């Protein structure tokens, strides 16, 4: 029977509360999906900062948990059948936490898969496309004289925002009245696009009234406000 101390990552980030879920993350759009979900569900956890400035994500200890060197990752010492469970990929973690707590995913099977569908919409579309806009607009990509890459990702981001805006017409949240992991996955990326990436004008964000409305509702939630700052940066 394995225990938390059997995981090499705990040598770099020792657990002070080994009986609770361990979160290895950084407050990026992907990272805060998990911290917000944990705050929303009330599940006890211990956060550990994976610093990109120190290249922690490339350390042997972190790679032992996620060979893809991406945050977030978790270890749940109280996983299925009472055994510790290690997971990476934010979408998989959100589904696991929703199932573990019985929260943030519809119980009806058809509705459940519909929510997962929108989670995958974020994983396969919004995340990669908005991230590319950030690269080409704010970071090293702005040095490229050829603006076709930026324009391509801006256009695709506008298209995705239009899809989301249509979905939110006459809906409080992606799934209607009920807030879910689909919202938790999508809206940190929307926030980053118009905030940190400074791309609101580029993608014509003012056109998308429903997205703006739901983003404001999302950011007003106390658990979201807490989760956006977890783990605390050095």
C-alpha positions, 0 to 999 in steps of 0.5 A: 500500500503506497503512501504520500511519502512514496512519491518523489515530488514530496522530497522537493515539496514536503507535505505539512498536511499529508492527509489532504490533497496536494496541489502543485501549481502556479496561478496561471489560467490552467493552474487556477482551474484547480484551485478555484474548483478546490475552493468551490467544493471545500475539499481540504488541500495543501498548495505548493508553488511550482515556480517557472522562474526557478524552472521547477517544472523541469525538476526531476521531482516534478517530472516524476509526477508529470512527465509533460512538465506542465502545471497543475498536478495533484496527489490525492492521498485518499484516492479511489479504493483508499489509495493515493492517486496522482493526476496531471492535465487540468481537465482530468483533474477537474472531472476527478474533483467533481466526481469525488465531491459530487459537485460542479457536474450534472448528475444526469448522464446526458447533462454530464457529458454535455458539460464535459463537452464544453470542458473539452471546448476549452481544452482543445480550443480556447486554451491553445488559441488564446495562449497563442494570441498572448504569445504573439501579442505580448511576448516574444511573438511581437518581434515577428515582422510577419503578422499573419500568425497573430492575425490567424490566432486573433481570428480564431479567438474571435470565432471561439468567443462568438461560439461561447457568446451564442451558447450563453444567450439566455443562460446564466452559465454554460450549462444554464442555471447551474455553475459547473467545471465548464465555467471554471475551465473557460473563464480564467482564460477569458480573463487572461485574454483581455487582462494579462494578454492585453488583447481585448481590443484585438479580439473585439471583446466588447462585441460579446455581451454575454461573455462579458456578463458571465465573466463578471459573474464568475469573477464576483464569486468569493471562491473564484477570488480566492482561487485566482491567487493560489498558490501564492507567488514568492 
